[in-house]
């Protein structure tokens, strides 16, 4: 069993603990999703393959639709 010491540093908001992706990471993820969508991979499969939420994939799909319509 691991014996680790943790120090309580106080309460904070949930968003303080969430990972913030850089613009470069977001762009890479967007490109990966777009590439897989163009290959015909389902949104659910993309979500599992890239270990991202289905909502993230849906957001990219919506952005792609907006780009086409503009």
Backbone bond lengths (Angstrom), bond angles and torsions (degrees), N, CA, C in turn:
res aa  C-N    CA-C-N  psi(-1)  N-CA   C-N-CA  omega(-1)  CA-C   N-CA-C  phi
1 X - - - 1.448 - - 1.530 109.19 -
2 X 1.323 115.27 138.38 1.460 119.36 179.24 1.518 110.79 -76.05
3 X 1.291 115.55 136.12 1.457 120.62 178.55 1.526 108.29 -110.39
4 X 1.310 115.11 92.09 1.468 119.76 -178.97 1.513 109.73 -112.54
5 X 1.290 114.29 144.64 1.454 120.51 177.71 1.531 108.49 -102.95
6 X 1.299 115.97 127.49 1.453 120.82 176.64 1.516 108.56 -116.26
7 X 1.281 114.76 141.55 1.459 120.06 -179.65 1.520 108.94 -110.94
8 X 1.308 116.59 125.04 1.455 121.23 177.04 1.526 107.99 -72.44
9 X 1.339 116.05 123.49 1.463 119.74 -177.34 1.518 112.37 -111.88
10 X 1.323 116.88 6.71 1.452 119.83 176.19 1.513 111.78 115.37
11 X 1.272 114.31 172.23 1.455 121.48 179.72 1.519 109.63 -87.61
12 X 1.319 115.42 148.49 1.462 119.83 175.90 1.521 108.26 -152.42
13 X 1.310 115.59 173.74 1.448 121.07 179.76 1.521 110.27 -75.73
14 X 1.331 115.59 153.22 1.462 120.72 -178.89 1.526 111.48 -57.33
15 X 1.338 117.57 -41.46 1.463 120.64 -176.74 1.528 112.58 -61.80
16 X 1.313 117.46 -20.12 1.463 120.40 177.13 1.528 111.65 -69.02
17 X 1.327 116.29 -20.37 1.458 120.65 -177.16 1.524 112.74 -100.18
18 X 1.310 117.56 -10.00 1.454 120.83 -178.20 1.515 110.90 -79.98
19 X 1.334 115.38 148.68 1.465 121.29 -178.68 1.523 109.69 -75.38
20 X 1.313 116.10 133.97 1.454 121.41 174.93 1.525 108.75 -100.80
21 X 1.331 115.84 119.64 1.456 120.26 178.13 1.515 110.38 -82.93
22 X 1.319 116.36 143.66 1.457 120.49 176.80 1.526 108.35 -74.85
23 X 1.314 116.39 165.75 1.464 121.05 177.15 1.521 110.29 -58.85
24 X 1.314 116.35 -37.95 1.457 121.31 -179.26 1.540 110.68 -65.09
25 X 1.327 116.75 -42.12 1.464 120.97 178.76 1.527 110.79 -65.67
26 X 1.342 116.80 -41.39 1.462 120.80 178.47 1.523 111.37 -63.25
27 X 1.328 116.34 -41.81 1.463 120.61 179.69 1.530 110.21 -65.26
28 X 1.322 117.52 -42.02 1.455 121.58 178.37 1.531 109.94 -61.09
29 X 1.326 117.02 -46.37 1.467 121.68 179.85 1.530 110.12 -61.89
30 X 1.327 116.54 -43.56 1.467 122.02 178.67 1.534 109.70 -59.00
31 X 1.318 116.74 -45.02 1.466 120.97 -179.56 1.526 111.46 -65.52
32 X 1.334 117.19 -39.57 1.464 120.70 178.55 1.529 110.45 -63.34
33 X 1.319 116.20 -44.38 1.462 120.79 -179.89 1.519 110.29 -64.06
34 X 1.328 116.82 -45.83 1.465 121.52 179.93 1.521 110.87 -59.29
35 X 1.324 116.02 -44.55 1.463 121.26 -179.78 1.532 111.33 -60.11
36 X 1.322 116.53 -44.89 1.461 120.44 -179.14 1.530 111.20 -68.94
37 X 1.324 117.19 -37.28 1.462 120.32 177.27 1.524 110.69 -62.29
38 X 1.323 116.28 -41.53 1.462 120.89 -179.99 1.526 111.65 -66.13
39 X 1.338 117.29 -24.57 1.465 121.64 177.38 1.527 111.55 -84.16
40 X 1.336 116.53 -3.43 1.461 120.32 177.73 1.514 115.13 90.21
41 X 1.325 117.44 12.30 1.466 121.48 178.65 1.528 108.17 -74.32
42 X 1.329 116.89 137.70 1.467 120.37 -178.30 1.531 110.70 -69.29
43 X 1.312 115.20 157.52 1.468 120.63 -179.65 1.525 110.97 -61.76
44 X 1.319 116.55 -39.56 1.466 120.44 179.77 1.529 110.67 -65.38
45 X 1.327 117.10 -41.38 1.462 120.89 178.64 1.528 111.12 -65.18
46 X 1.331 116.61 -39.61 1.469 120.93 178.14 1.522 109.43 -62.17
47 X 1.316 115.78 -44.60 1.456 121.21 179.93 1.525 111.01 -56.32
48 X 1.327 116.01 -45.96 1.467 120.22 -179.70 1.524 111.61 -70.11
49 X 1.336 116.29 -43.30 1.470 120.57 -176.66 1.529 111.97 -63.43
50 X 1.336 117.17 -41.68 1.465 121.26 -176.59 1.532 112.71 -94.05
51 X 1.334 115.86 -1.25 1.461 121.18 -179.66 1.532 111.78 56.50
52 X 1.328 114.19 47.90 1.470 121.16 175.07 1.518 107.95 -125.51
53 X 1.303 116.20 162.80 1.449 120.36 179.37 1.524 112.05 -70.73
54 X 1.318 114.97 150.99 1.459 120.53 177.36 1.530 110.19 -60.44
55 X 1.313 117.17 -32.87 1.468 121.30 177.88 1.523 110.83 -62.86
56 X 1.326 117.60 -36.68 1.464 121.17 177.66 1.520 110.38 -63.15
57 X 1.327 116.19 -44.49 1.464 120.42 178.33 1.529 109.88 -63.74
58 X 1.328 116.88 -44.65 1.471 120.79 178.64 1.522 111.66 -58.77
59 X 1.309 116.64 -38.63 1.464 121.23 -179.71 1.536 110.32 -63.54
60 X 1.323 117.25 -40.75 1.463 120.97 178.33 1.525 109.89 -66.11
61 X 1.331 116.97 -40.53 1.470 120.89 178.05 1.521 109.76 -60.28
62 X 1.322 117.44 -44.09 1.465 121.05 178.61 1.525 111.15 -63.17
63 X 1.325 116.69 -41.34 1.463 120.96 179.21 1.524 110.15 -63.34
64 X 1.336 116.55 -38.87 1.460 120.74 178.55 1.530 110.21 -63.19
65 X 1.319 117.16 -41.06 1.456 122.28 178.57 1.518 111.51 -63.21
66 X 1.321 116.26 -40.11 1.468 120.36 178.78 1.517 110.72 -66.55
67 X 1.342 117.63 -37.85 1.463 121.00 178.68 1.517 110.77 -64.32
68 X 1.320 117.09 -38.79 1.465 121.20 -179.21 1.521 110.72 -68.36
69 X 1.329 116.54 -38.00 1.469 121.22 -175.91 1.516 113.37 -79.02
70 X 1.304 118.12 -11.60 1.478 119.62 -177.86 1.494 111.27 -93.95
